[in-house]
Structure formats: C-alpha cells, structure tokens
Amino acid sequence: MPKTTIVLEPPPGEIVSARLVGILSLFIDEQGRVQRVDAEEPTLPPAFEQVAREAFMAAEFSPGEVDGRAVKSHQRVEVVFDYMP
C-alpha cells in the first residue's frame, strides 16, 4: 500500500479526450521501494505510461510482510486518466 496518495497528471502538452485505462505491475522491495514497473494489458499510450511509471517509481510503499518480517511484493494496479467533463 502506498504511504501517500499517488495523483497522476497527463503528460505536458497531452490532452485527454477519453478515459484511458492501463494495468501496471509493481515490484516492491523489502524497504517499500518500487524496483520495477511492467505494463500489462490493457496498455496506456506511451507518454501516459511513462508518467504513470515515474509516479509509481517515486512513491514509497509499506513493504509486504510474512510472519512479521518485511518481504518483497508484487502488486497490480489499475491506472486511470479520466478528464471527461
């Protein structure tokens, strides 16, 4: 779980005229840092995917736990850019 809210803004110069949805896989280490982000289906347009990757790579998470011990974890997240009026 992220320690703070992750808010995504569209890439500079890009206008969202539809709802864009993608799935990302986050690989988080024992300290709660995202080590890798992989795109899954459906994928976002490249510029939007890059913004999402950067936001999640910069976020700090609570590490996973097994028997009270911090462990690596894998989370799938749905990413949505929706700026329809």
Residue frames as a rotation matrix with the C-alpha (Angstrom) as fourth column:
MET 1
0.586 0.810 0.000 0.00
0.810 -0.586 0.000 0.00
0.000 0.000 -1.000 0.00
PRO 2
-0.095 -0.635 0.767 1.40
0.508 -0.693 -0.511 3.44
0.856 0.341 0.389 -0.87
LYS 3
-0.429 -0.150 -0.891 2.32
0.892 -0.226 -0.391 5.65
-0.143 -0.962 0.231 2.09
THR 4
-0.572 0.290 -0.768 0.92
-0.149 -0.957 -0.250 8.70
-0.807 -0.029 0.590 0.26
THR 5
0.536 0.821 0.196 -1.72
0.172 0.121 -0.978 9.31
-0.826 0.558 -0.077 -2.39
ILE 6
-0.655 -0.693 0.301 -0.46
0.414 0.004 0.910 8.96
-0.632 0.721 0.284 -5.95
VAL 7
0.469 0.782 -0.410 -2.06
0.073 -0.498 -0.864 11.55
-0.880 0.376 -0.291 -8.25
LEU 8
-0.371 -0.571 0.732 -1.43
0.764 0.260 0.590 11.28
-0.528 0.779 0.339 -11.98
GLU 9
0.247 0.357 -0.901 -1.49
-0.281 -0.863 -0.420 14.27
-0.927 0.357 -0.113 -14.28
PRO 10
0.900 0.060 0.433 -1.47
0.374 0.407 -0.833 13.93
-0.226 0.911 0.344 -18.08
PRO 11
-0.086 -0.985 0.148 1.90
0.934 -0.028 0.356 14.39
-0.346 0.169 0.923 -19.77
PRO 12
-0.207 -0.046 -0.977 2.76
0.009 -0.999 0.046 18.02
-0.978 0.001 0.208 -20.65
GLY 13
-0.660 -0.026 -0.750 1.14
-0.675 -0.417 0.609 19.02
-0.329 0.909 0.258 -23.91
GLU 14
-0.903 0.385 -0.191 -1.18
0.245 0.826 0.508 15.99
0.353 0.412 -0.840 -23.98
ILE 15
-0.487 0.834 0.260 -4.94
-0.873 -0.474 -0.112 16.41
0.030 -0.282 0.959 -23.85
VAL 16
-0.938 0.253 0.236 -7.13
0.189 0.946 -0.262 13.60
-0.290 -0.201 -0.936 -22.55
SER 17
-0.545 0.793 -0.273 -10.35
-0.832 -0.471 0.294 13.45
0.105 0.387 0.916 -24.52
ALA 18
0.363 0.621 -0.695 -11.29
-0.381 0.779 0.498 9.93
0.851 0.084 0.519 -23.45
ARG 19
0.707 -0.109 0.698 -10.92
-0.652 0.279 0.704 7.65
-0.272 -0.954 0.126 -20.48
LEU 20
0.170 -0.746 -0.644 -7.52
-0.577 0.454 -0.679 5.92
0.798 0.487 -0.354 -20.64
VAL 21
0.741 0.127 0.659 -7.02
-0.630 0.470 0.618 2.78
-0.232 -0.874 0.428 -18.57
GLY 22
0.160 -0.725 -0.669 -3.97
-0.487 0.532 -0.693 0.59
0.859 0.437 -0.268 -18.12
ILE 23
0.998 0.057 -0.028 -2.67
-0.009 0.566 0.825 -2.06
0.063 -0.823 0.565 -15.75
LEU 24
0.177 -0.979 0.097 0.79
-0.675 -0.193 -0.712 -1.85
0.716 0.061 -0.695 -14.19
SER 25
0.763 -0.103 -0.638 2.65
0.454 0.788 0.416 -4.48
0.460 -0.607 0.648 -12.18
LEU 26
0.497 -0.583 0.643 4.74
-0.703 -0.704 -0.095 -3.03
0.508 -0.405 -0.760 -9.36
PHE 27
0.450 -0.478 -0.754 7.67
0.534 0.821 -0.202 -4.96
0.716 -0.312 0.625 -7.92
ILE 28
0.629 -0.066 0.775 8.39
-0.524 -0.772 0.360 -3.62
0.574 -0.633 -0.520 -4.43
ASP 29
-0.250 -0.825 -0.507 11.43
0.012 0.521 -0.854 -4.47
0.968 -0.219 -0.120 -2.31
GLU 30
-0.027 0.186 -0.982 11.65
0.877 0.476 0.066 -5.15
0.480 -0.860 -0.176 1.43
GLN 31
-0.776 -0.300 -0.555 12.11
0.548 -0.757 -0.357 -1.43
-0.313 -0.581 0.751 2.16
GLY 32
0.188 0.956 -0.226 8.95
0.564 -0.294 -0.772 -0.41
-0.804 0.018 -0.594 0.29
ARG 33
-0.243 -0.333 -0.911 10.72
-0.532 -0.739 0.412 0.99
-0.811 0.585 0.003 -2.78
VAL 34
0.845 0.519 0.129 9.42
-0.130 0.432 -0.893 0.20
-0.519 0.737 0.432 -6.25
GLN 35
-0.163 -0.966 0.202 12.22
-0.074 0.216 0.974 -1.57
-0.984 0.144 -0.106 -8.12
ARG 36
-0.982 -0.110 0.155 10.43
0.133 0.189 0.973 -2.25
-0.136 0.976 -0.171 -11.41
VAL 37
-0.096 0.970 -0.223 7.19
-0.396 -0.243 -0.885 -1.36
-0.913 0.003 0.408 -13.18
ASP 38
-0.934 -0.122 0.337 5.86
0.227 0.526 0.820 -3.53
-0.277 0.842 -0.463 -16.00
ALA 39
-0.426 0.820 -0.382 2.91
-0.869 -0.489 -0.079 -2.66
-0.252 0.298 0.921 -18.24
GLU 40
-0.744 0.331 0.580 0.18
0.319 0.939 -0.126 -5.26
-0.587 0.091 -0.805 -18.69
GLU 41
-0.766 0.561 0.313 -2.89
0.268 -0.163 0.949 -5.34
0.584 0.811 -0.026 -20.90
PRO 42
0.740 0.101 0.665 -4.58
0.638 -0.421 -0.646 -3.02
0.215 0.902 -0.375 -21.48
THR 43
-0.295 -0.917 -0.269 -1.69
0.935 -0.335 0.118 -0.66
-0.198 -0.217 0.956 -22.00
LEU 44
0.543 0.377 -0.750 -1.70
0.311 -0.920 -0.238 3.12
-0.780 -0.104 -0.617 -21.95
PRO 45
0.891 -0.332 0.310 -0.38
0.178 -0.372 -0.911 5.33
0.417 0.867 -0.272 -24.77
PRO 46
0.171 -0.941 -0.291 3.44
0.781 0.310 -0.543 5.59
0.601 -0.135 0.788 -24.32
ALA 47
-0.474 -0.382 0.794 3.55
-0.069 -0.882 -0.466 9.15
0.878 -0.275 0.392 -22.91
PHE 48
0.389 0.705 0.593 0.85
-0.732 -0.154 0.663 8.35
0.559 -0.693 0.456 -20.34
GLU 49
0.827 -0.159 -0.539 2.51
0.326 0.917 0.231 5.07
0.457 -0.367 0.810 -19.40
GLN 50
-0.194 -0.978 0.071 5.79
0.558 -0.170 -0.812 6.92
0.807 -0.118 0.579 -18.79
VAL 51
-0.260 0.188 0.947 4.10
-0.587 -0.809 -0.001 9.46
0.766 -0.557 0.321 -16.47
ALA 52
0.781 0.612 0.122 2.50
-0.491 0.482 0.726 6.61
0.385 -0.627 0.677 -14.52
ARG 53
0.525 -0.674 -0.520 5.78
0.585 0.729 -0.355 4.67
0.618 -0.117 0.777 -14.31
GLU 54
-0.435 -0.752 0.495 7.61
0.181 -0.612 -0.770 7.73
0.882 -0.245 0.402 -12.97
ALA 55
0.076 0.557 0.827 4.91
-0.771 -0.493 0.403 8.42
0.632 -0.668 0.392 -10.38
PHE 56
0.940 0.320 -0.118 4.95
-0.192 0.784 0.590 4.86
0.281 -0.532 0.799 -9.05
MET 57
0.267 -0.920 -0.288 8.76
0.629 0.393 -0.670 4.60
0.730 -0.002 0.684 -9.10
ALA 58
-0.503 -0.457 0.734 8.92
-0.133 -0.798 -0.588 7.75
0.854 -0.393 0.341 -6.94
ALA 59
0.432 0.784 0.446 6.27
-0.623 -0.098 0.776 6.53
0.652 -0.614 0.446 -4.47
GLU 60
-0.772 -0.600 0.211 7.09
-0.550 0.462 -0.696 4.89
0.320 -0.653 -0.687 -1.16
PHE 61
0.224 0.843 -0.488 5.11
-0.407 0.536 0.740 1.82
0.886 0.033 0.463 -0.12
SER 62
0.264 -0.095 0.960 4.67
-0.894 0.349 0.280 -0.13
-0.361 -0.933 0.007 3.06
PRO 63
-0.644 -0.562 -0.519 6.60
-0.728 0.659 0.189 -3.36
0.236 0.500 -0.833 2.45
GLY 64
0.375 0.711 -0.596 4.84
-0.432 0.702 0.566 -6.70
0.821 0.045 0.570 2.34
GLU 65
-0.294 -0.443 0.847 5.05
-0.956 0.140 -0.259 -8.85
-0.004 -0.885 -0.465 5.47
VAL 66
0.354 0.327 -0.876 5.19
-0.213 0.940 0.265 -12.56
0.911 0.093 0.402 6.18
ASP 67
0.484 -0.090 -0.870 5.23
0.762 0.533 0.369 -13.63
0.431 -0.842 0.326 9.83
GLY 68
0.870 -0.044 -0.491 6.11
0.293 -0.755 0.587 -10.06
-0.397 -0.654 -0.644 10.84
ARG 69
-0.183 -0.983 0.002 9.11
0.437 -0.079 0.896 -9.93
-0.881 0.164 0.444 8.50
ALA 70
0.328 0.244 -0.913 9.36
-0.574 -0.716 -0.398 -7.46
-0.750 0.654 -0.095 5.60
VAL 71
-0.189 -0.321 0.928 9.41
0.516 0.771 0.372 -9.20
-0.835 0.549 0.020 2.19
LYS 72
-0.954 -0.101 -0.281 9.40
-0.201 -0.478 0.855 -8.30
-0.221 0.872 0.436 -1.48
SER 73
-0.152 0.956 0.249 5.95
0.281 0.283 -0.917 -7.98
-0.948 -0.070 -0.312 -3.03
HIS 74
-0.949 0.023 0.315 4.19
0.309 -0.130 0.942 -7.70
0.063 0.991 0.116 -6.37
GLN 75
-0.259 0.898 -0.356 1.11
0.250 -0.294 -0.923 -5.52
-0.933 -0.328 -0.148 -6.82
ARG 76
-0.595 0.220 0.773 -1.08
0.777 -0.088 0.624 -4.98
0.206 0.971 -0.119 -9.86
VAL 77
-0.422 0.456 -0.783 -2.68
0.274 -0.760 -0.590 -1.55
-0.864 -0.463 0.195 -10.11
GLU 78
0.185 0.547 0.816 -5.24
0.983 -0.107 -0.151 -0.09
0.004 0.830 -0.558 -12.47
VAL 79
-0.687 -0.447 -0.572 -4.19
0.404 -0.890 0.211 3.34
-0.604 -0.086 0.792 -13.74
VAL 80
0.194 0.844 0.500 -6.91
0.974 -0.106 -0.198 5.68
-0.114 0.526 -0.843 -14.99
PHE 81
-0.916 -0.266 -0.299 -6.61
0.202 -0.953 0.228 9.04
-0.346 0.148 0.927 -16.75
ASP 82
-0.205 0.930 0.305 -10.15
0.961 0.133 0.242 10.39
0.184 0.343 -0.921 -16.92
TYR 83
-0.787 -0.126 -0.605 -10.66
0.292 -0.939 -0.184 14.09
-0.544 -0.321 0.775 -17.52
MET 84
-0.577 0.678 0.456 -14.04
0.585 -0.047 0.810 13.98
0.570 0.734 -0.369 -19.20
PRO 85
-0.848 0.303 0.436 -16.38
-0.462 -0.825 -0.326 16.80
0.261 -0.477 0.839 -18.12
